[in-house]
Amino acid sequence: MTINAVNAATDCLYSTVRNLRDKNTYFGFLPQHGKRLAPGEEVTVWGDIQHHMTKLTPNERGRRSLENALTNANPDIALVKTPAVHLFDTTLNETKIITLTAGAMVLADPCWGDYSSSSEQIQAA
């Protein structure tokens, strides 16, 4: 299984999909201009994969292709992950992301580091 290299400090900002077919398959809807994936191979792209569908194919051909690949009787592709949901707690003045650990949803610091609006994190230019 191949995974495109992603900086661990920004991993929560990417989407990952996996080829579920038992043969090499070309997925024309994958950014930038389609990708051929081996069985079980994963590809990781910046941002939410769904956003790429509207950006690359305004006639919605890409979106329909992704939906069909996900919802076939025998799905062609799996959506392994999308970017994390970032939430700001106004009481604690901090940002957290939702993660899944052993089947339980928990809050964690964002992959890019902890953030609190009450701490001095502004850097001089």
MOVEN-V175676 format. One record per run of one state. SS is the DSSP state (helix for helix, strand for strand, loop for the rest). FROM is the first residue (numbers start at 1). TO is the last residue. If there is no record, write none. Layout:
ss=SS from=FROM to=TO
ss=SS from=FROM to=TO
This chain:
ss=loop from=1 to=7
ss=helix from=8 to=13
ss=strand from=14 to=19
ss=loop from=20 to=24
ss=strand from=25 to=27
ss=loop from=28 to=34
ss=strand from=35 to=37
ss=loop from=38 to=41
ss=strand from=42 to=46
ss=loop from=47 to=48
ss=helix from=49 to=56
ss=loop from=57 to=60
ss=helix from=61 to=71
ss=loop from=72 to=76
ss=strand from=77 to=81
ss=loop from=82 to=85
ss=strand from=86 to=89
ss=loop from=90 to=93
ss=strand from=94 to=101
ss=loop from=102 to=103
ss=strand from=104 to=108
ss=loop from=109 to=114
ss=strand from=115 to=116
ss=loop from=117 to=125
